[in-house]
Each structure stands twice: as structure tokens, then as C-alpha cells.
Amino acid sequence: MNKSITFYLFLILFTGVIFPQRNLIGGGIGINMVLLDDGGQFGLPIYFSFSTQLSNTLELEFRLGISGAEYYKGFEFGSYLKIFLREQWFYLSLGIKFHKNEYYSTTSIHVRDELYTLPTLGLGSRTKVDKTFVTFELLYQKPIPNGLTYFIIGDQYYYREDFFGVVSFNFGFSWEL
């Protein structure tokens, strides 16, 4: 008897999570600041997004895009949980992004061809203008592994711990499906 009551309570409480209330499709552009031990580099991320609202306070978003900076460029895929704190206009963003970095080399620097995992934490704001949702957000992403460049001495590769994170300011648009 207790198992069936638990099941029905679970079903009632999480119906809003199981059946989305709204789906959004969109895209965005931003400015990345790649934080390196010898300063930083600016880059330009461009992405397409798909979001599904899980409840009044939770939304799950998937992004596919590209990002470019001198040492940090390549394809990206991420998923983010947005937790709305104030009437659907202010949110906390938790997520994970995967970035496939492209190899780059000069006579003195070598940039890793690496798949980076970047846990993400951020704040954002979204407002509706006519039928369009407009979003501004600030994200911090911590890379794993933390080395972006390496050097070679003889036959040995030495990876530097020189990549501290990415700070992104993004501007996006989305529309209901």
C-alpha cells in the first residue's frame, strides 16, 4: 500500500517536470574572455539553442555552436539548467559545455587539439518583446583539463596549466514553437 501511495505522490508532484509547458528555439551571439596565465583573449561565440520548460521555475536548454579566439576556437555543445528566481525574468544557470579545440601552432607556441569539458555557472535575464524572448547572460566556465598550450623539448611534450576559464557575455533571441 505504501509503495502505491508513494508512486502516486511522485506522479502528481512531478507532472510539471514530465510534461513541458513550453518549447523555445533560437540562437545567440556573445563575447568570450578566455582567461590565460599571460592575460586573456577575446573571442566570438555563435550558437543555436533549443529549450524546454520543465516547470514554472525550471528550464532545460541545449546549445550547438562555434567559438573563436586565437587559441580557443572550435565547435561546442552544451546543456544548461535555468532556475528562474524572479517571475520568469531572472535566472541562475548551471550546466556543462563541451568544446572541441582546434590545433594551432607557431614556432614558439602549440595549442592543444583537445575536447574540453567546461562546467558552467551563470546569471541571466530574459524578457518577452512581442513574440520574441530576449536574453542577456553572464557565464563562467571552468575547463577540464586546464592546459590550453604546450611546448616540446626533444621528444617530450610539456603541457602548461595556463587555461583558467572562459567568461562569456551572451545575447540571444528565442521563439515559442
C-alpha positions in Angstrom: 0.0 0.0 0.0 2.8 2.5 0.9 4.5 1.9 -2.5 1.4 2.8 -4.5 0.9 5.9 -2.4 4.5 6.9 -3.0 4.2 6.3 -6.7 1.0 8.4 -7.0 2.5 11.3 -4.9 5.6 11.2 -7.1 3.5 11.3 -10.3 1.4 14.2 -9.0 4.4 16.2 -7.8 6.5 15.8 -11.0 3.8 16.0 -13.6 5.1 19.5 -14.5 8.6 18.1 -15.0 7.5 15.3 -17.2 5.2 17.3 -19.5 6.9 20.5 -20.7 4.8 23.7 -20.7 6.7 25.5 -23.5 9.4 24.8 -26.1 11.7 27.5 -27.5 14.0 27.6 -30.4 16.6 30.4 -31.0 20.1 31.5 -31.2 22.6 34.0 -29.9 26.0 35.7 -30.1 28.4 36.8 -27.4 31.8 37.9 -26.3 34.2 35.4 -24.7 37.1 36.4 -22.5 39.5 33.4 -22.4 41.4 33.6 -19.1 45.1 32.6 -19.6 48.1 32.9 -17.3 49.6 35.5 -19.5 46.4 37.6 -19.8 43.4 37.0 -21.9 42.0 36.7 -25.4 38.6 37.8 -26.7 36.5 35.6 -28.8 33.1 35.4 -30.5 30.7 32.6 -29.8 27.7 32.0 -32.0 25.1 29.3 -31.2 21.7 27.8 -31.9 19.5 26.8 -29.0 16.5 24.6 -28.1 14.8 25.0 -24.7 12.0 23.1 -23.0 10.3 24.5 -19.9 10.1 21.7 -17.3 8.1 23.7 -14.7 7.4 27.3 -13.7 10.9 27.7 -12.3 13.0 25.2 -14.4 14.0 25.2 -18.0 16.5 22.9 -19.8 18.4 24.4 -22.8 20.7 22.7 -25.3 23.1 24.8 -27.4 25.2 23.9 -30.5 27.7 26.5 -31.9 31.2 27.6 -32.6 33.6 29.9 -30.7 36.6 31.7 -32.0 39.6 33.3 -30.2 43.3 33.0 -31.1 43.9 29.8 -29.0 40.4 28.8 -28.2 38.3 28.0 -31.3 36.2 25.2 -32.4 32.7 23.5 -32.1 30.7 23.5 -28.9 27.8 21.7 -27.4 26.2 22.4 -24.1 23.2 21.7 -21.9 22.1 24.1 -19.2 19.5 24.1 -16.4 18.0 27.5 -15.9 16.5 28.1 -12.5 14.1 31.1 -12.6 14.2 33.1 -9.4 12.0 36.0 -10.1 8.8 35.9 -12.2 10.4 34.3 -15.3 12.8 37.2 -16.0 15.9 36.5 -13.8 17.6 33.1 -13.6 20.6 31.1 -12.4 22.2 28.9 -15.0 24.0 25.6 -14.2 25.4 23.5 -17.0 28.1 21.7 -18.9 29.7 22.6 -22.2 31.9 20.5 -24.4 34.4 22.4 -26.6 36.5 20.7 -29.3 39.5 22.9 -29.7 41.4 23.2 -33.0 45.2 22.7 -33.2 47.2 25.8 -33.8 51.0 26.1 -34.0 53.7 28.7 -34.4 57.4 28.4 -33.9 57.1 29.1 -30.2 53.5 28.1 -29.2 51.4 24.9 -29.7 47.7 24.9 -29.0 46.1 21.6 -28.0 43.7 19.7 -30.2 41.5 18.7 -27.2 37.9 18.1 -26.1 37.4 20.3 -23.1 34.6 19.8 -20.5 33.5 23.1 -19.1 31.2 23.1 -16.0 29.3 26.3 -16.2 27.7 28.7 -13.7 25.9 31.9 -14.6 23.2 34.5 -14.2 20.8 35.7 -16.8 17.8 37.8 -17.6 15.0 37.1 -20.1 12.2 39.4 -21.2 9.5 39.0 -23.8 9.1 41.6 -26.5 6.1 40.9 -28.7 6.5 37.2 -29.6 10.3 37.2 -29.1 12.2 36.3 -25.9 15.4 38.4 -25.5 18.1 37.0 -23.2 21.2 38.5 -21.6 23.5 36.3 -19.6 26.9 36.2 -17.9 28.6 32.8 -17.6 31.8 31.5 -16.1 33.1 28.2 -17.4 36.0 26.2 -15.8 37.9 24.0 -18.3 38.9 20.4 -17.7 41.8 19.8 -18.5 43.2 23.3 -17.6 46.1 23.4 -20.1 45.5 25.1 -23.5 49.0 25.2 -24.8 52.1 23.1 -24.6 55.8 23.1 -25.7 58.1 20.4 -26.9 61.7 19.8 -25.8 63.3 16.9 -27.7 60.7 14.1 -27.8 58.9 15.3 -24.7 55.6 17.2 -24.6 55.1 19.6 -21.7 51.5 20.7 -21.1 51.1 24.0 -19.3 48.4 24.7 -16.7 47.6 28.1 -18.3 43.9 27.9 -19.0 41.8 29.2 -16.1 38.4 29.7 -17.6 36.1 31.4 -20.0 33.8 34.4 -19.1 31.0 34.8 -21.6 28.5 37.6 -22.1 25.8 36.3 -24.4 22.9 38.0 -26.1 20.1 35.7 -27.5 16.7 35.5 -29.1 14.2 32.7 -29.0 10.6 32.0 -30.1 8.0 29.6 -29.0 7.3 26.5 -31.1 
